[in-house]
Amino acid sequence: MKIGIIGAGNIGGNLTRRLTALGHDVSVANSRGPHTLKELAEETGARPVRAEEAARGAEVVVVTVPLKAVPDLPSGLFEEAAEGVAVIDTGNYYPQQRDGRIAGIEDEGITESRWTERRIGHGVIKAFNGTYAQDILDRHRPAGAPDRMALPVAGDDEAAKRKVRALIDELGFDTVDAGGIDDSWRQQPGTPVYGLRAGVDAVTEALAEASPEREPEFKG
């Protein structure tokens, strides 16, 4: 599968490592330019590209940049992507720690992924936002393993969600359908499922226990 990854930090870098190891055709971009991705490219075989090229022909695109950087992404980012491209949003809103206050999220009460959708002009599937980056490398397990972790996945496009869940299964993790993007507050920072290393039943229970009220440390 042709996959584009925009953002080469901890999550983006480790997804690049695992997805190339599984045989996928991966293009990776960051904000500093392809020349800064030489080591990752040599390690993995991924193609370093500019952000505006990462989605070209891609069936899946992973957007894994700080929320405050989302408005700076190139316009028309997905115009040359494959038909039916699934866009994974791994982002989290950290107003005090990193992003500053984002009025659309704070004043309108929308989820951070809905805010991202509006900025990039494309629907997203929220996944990996509460996953420890090192777990992508270390905690993948074959299907049916008793210690296989489950990840929550939210999104409005059911076909795109199925594609993403199948990819996560291939990566070595179970998934739990966390509803639509308006339900994705259940997996935002400060919720019971955020950072949870557990199986399907525990993740399902944690999603059900979530409160829509943001914890004070995650308010602007």
C-alpha positions as CSV (number, residue, x, y, z in Angstrom):
1,M,0.0,0.0,0.0
2,K,1.2,3.5,-0.7
3,I,1.3,5.5,2.5
4,G,2.2,9.1,3.2
5,I,3.4,10.3,6.6
6,I,3.5,14.0,7.4
7,G,5.5,14.5,10.5
8,A,8.6,12.6,11.4
9,G,8.6,12.9,15.2
10,N,8.3,10.0,17.6
11,I,5.0,8.6,16.2
12,G,5.6,9.5,12.6
13,G,9.2,8.1,12.7
14,N,8.1,4.8,14.3
15,L,5.2,4.3,12.0
16,T,7.6,4.8,9.2
17,R,9.8,2.1,10.6
18,R,7.1,-0.4,11.1
19,L,5.2,0.2,7.9
20,T,8.3,-0.1,5.7
21,A,9.2,-3.3,7.6
22,L,5.8,-4.6,6.6
23,G,6.5,-3.9,3.0
24,H,4.5,-0.7,2.4
25,D,5.6,2.0,0.1
26,V,6.1,4.9,2.4
27,S,6.8,8.6,1.7
28,V,7.7,10.7,4.8
29,A,7.8,14.5,5.2
30,N,8.4,17.0,7.9
31,S,8.4,20.8,8.2
32,R,12.2,21.1,7.8
33,G,12.6,19.5,4.4
34,P,13.6,16.1,2.9
35,H,17.3,16.7,3.5
36,T,16.7,16.4,7.3
37,L,15.2,13.0,6.8
38,K,18.2,11.3,5.3
39,E,19.0,9.1,8.2
40,L,15.4,7.9,8.6
41,A,15.2,7.2,4.8
42,E,18.5,5.2,4.9
43,E,17.3,3.2,7.9
44,T,13.9,2.4,6.5
45,G,13.9,2.8,2.7
46,A,11.1,5.3,3.0
47,R,11.2,8.2,0.5
48,P,11.8,11.7,2.0
49,V,9.6,14.2,0.3
50,R,8.2,17.7,0.8
51,A,4.9,17.8,2.7
52,E,2.9,18.8,-0.4
53,E,4.2,15.6,-2.1
54,A,3.5,13.1,0.8
55,A,-0.1,12.4,-0.1
56,R,0.5,12.0,-3.9
57,G,-1.1,8.7,-4.9
58,A,-1.4,7.6,-1.3
59,E,-4.2,5.3,0.0
60,V,-3.5,6.3,3.6
61,V,-2.0,9.5,4.8
62,V,-0.9,10.0,8.5
63,V,-0.9,13.6,9.7
64,T,1.1,13.6,12.9
65,V,2.2,17.2,13.6
66,P,1.6,19.4,16.6
67,L,-2.0,20.8,16.5
68,K,-0.6,24.4,16.3
69,A,1.1,23.4,13.1
70,V,-2.0,22.1,11.3
71,P,-2.9,25.5,9.8
72,D,0.5,25.7,8.2
73,L,0.1,22.5,6.2
74,P,0.0,23.1,2.4
75,S,-3.4,23.8,0.9
76,G,-4.8,21.2,-1.5
77,L,-2.8,18.5,0.4
78,F,-5.0,15.6,-0.7
79,E,-5.8,16.7,-4.3
80,E,-3.5,14.1,-5.8
81,A,-4.1,11.3,-3.2
82,A,-5.7,8.1,-4.3
83,E,-9.5,8.0,-4.5
84,G,-11.0,7.2,-1.1
85,V,-7.8,8.1,0.8
86,A,-8.0,7.6,4.5
87,V,-6.4,10.4,6.5
88,I,-5.2,9.4,10.0
89,D,-5.0,12.2,12.6
90,T,-2.8,11.4,15.6
91,G,-3.0,14.9,17.0
92,N,-3.7,16.1,20.5
93,Y,-4.5,19.5,21.9
94,Y,-2.0,20.6,24.6
95,P,-2.8,24.3,25.1
96,Q,-0.7,24.8,28.2
97,Q,2.2,22.6,27.2
98,R,2.6,23.4,23.5
99,D,-0.2,24.7,21.3
100,G,-1.5,27.8,23.0
101,R,-5.2,28.5,23.3
102,I,-7.1,27.5,20.1
103,A,-10.4,29.4,20.1
104,G,-12.3,27.0,17.8
105,I,-11.8,24.1,20.3
106,E,-12.2,26.1,23.5
107,D,-15.1,28.4,22.5
108,E,-17.1,26.1,20.1
109,G,-16.5,23.0,22.1
110,I,-15.6,20.9,19.1
111,T,-13.3,18.0,19.2
112,E,-9.7,18.6,18.3
113,S,-10.0,16.2,15.3
114,R,-13.1,18.1,14.0
115,W,-11.0,21.3,14.2
116,T,-8.3,19.6,12.3
117,E,-10.7,18.4,9.6
118,R,-11.8,22.0,9.0
119,R,-8.3,23.2,8.7
120,I,-7.1,20.5,6.2
121,G,-10.3,20.3,4.2
122,H,-10.7,16.5,4.5
123,G,-12.3,14.0,6.9
124,V,-10.0,12.2,9.3
125,I,-9.8,9.0,11.3
126,K,-8.5,9.6,14.8
127,A,-6.0,6.9,15.9
128,F,-2.6,6.6,17.6
129,N,-3.2,9.8,19.6
130,G,-2.9,8.0,22.9
131,T,-0.3,5.5,21.9
132,Y,3.2,5.6,23.3
133,A,5.5,5.9,20.3
134,Q,7.9,3.1,21.5
135,D,4.9,0.7,21.8
136,I,4.6,0.9,18.0
137,L,8.0,-0.8,17.8
138,D,7.9,-3.0,20.9
139,R,4.3,-4.0,21.8
140,H,2.9,-5.3,18.5
141,R,1.6,-8.9,18.8
142,P,0.0,-11.4,16.4
143,A,-3.7,-11.7,16.3
144,G,-5.2,-13.6,19.2
145,A,-2.2,-13.1,21.5
146,P,-3.5,-12.7,25.1
147,D,-1.4,-9.5,25.6
148,R,-2.3,-7.8,22.4
149,M,-3.1,-4.1,22.9
150,A,-6.2,-2.4,21.5
151,L,-6.3,1.1,20.1
152,P,-9.5,3.3,19.9
153,V,-10.3,4.5,16.4
154,A,-12.9,7.2,15.7
155,G,-14.2,8.6,12.4
156,D,-17.2,9.4,10.3
157,D,-16.2,7.7,7.1
158,E,-16.9,4.0,7.6
159,A,-14.9,2.8,4.6
160,A,-11.9,4.9,5.7
161,K,-12.3,3.6,9.2
162,R,-12.2,0.0,8.0
163,K,-9.1,0.7,6.0
164,V,-7.4,2.2,9.0
165,R,-8.5,-0.6,11.4
166,A,-7.2,-3.2,8.9
167,L,-3.8,-1.4,8.8
168,I,-3.6,-1.2,12.6
169,D,-4.4,-4.9,12.8
170,E,-1.5,-5.5,10.3
171,L,0.7,-3.4,12.6
172,G,-0.1,-5.9,15.4
173,F,-2.8,-4.2,17.4
174,D,-6.5,-4.8,17.9
175,T,-8.9,-1.9,17.5
176,V,-12.1,-0.6,19.1
177,D,-14.6,1.5,17.2
178,A,-14.8,4.7,19.2
179,G,-17.6,6.3,17.1
180,G,-17.6,9.3,15.0
181,I,-15.3,12.4,15.1
182,D,-17.8,14.2,17.4
183,D,-17.3,11.2,19.8
184,S,-13.5,11.4,19.7
185,W,-13.4,13.4,22.9
186,R,-13.5,10.0,24.5
187,Q,-9.9,9.4,23.5
188,Q,-8.5,12.9,24.0
189,P,-5.8,13.7,26.6
190,G,-6.9,13.2,30.2
191,T,-9.5,10.5,29.4
192,P,-9.3,7.0,30.8
193,V,-8.3,5.4,27.5
194,Y,-5.5,7.9,26.8
195,G,-2.2,6.1,27.2
196,L,-4.0,2.9,28.2
197,R,-2.0,-0.3,27.5
198,A,-4.8,-2.9,27.5
199,G,-7.0,-5.2,25.4
200,V,-10.3,-4.7,23.7
201,D,-12.5,-5.1,26.8
202,A,-10.6,-2.6,28.9
203,V,-10.4,-0.1,26.1
204,T,-14.1,-0.4,25.5
205,E,-14.8,0.2,29.2
206,A,-12.4,3.1,29.3
207,L,-14.2,4.8,26.4
208,A,-17.5,4.4,28.1
209,E,-16.2,6.0,31.3
210,A,-14.9,9.1,29.6
211,S,-16.3,12.6,30.5
212,P,-16.6,15.3,27.9
213,E,-15.3,17.9,30.4
214,R,-11.6,18.5,29.8
215,E,-9.2,18.1,32.6
216,P,-7.9,21.5,33.8
217,E,-4.4,20.8,32.5
218,F,-5.8,20.4,29.0
219,K,-7.7,23.6,28.9
220,G,-6.4,26.8,27.4
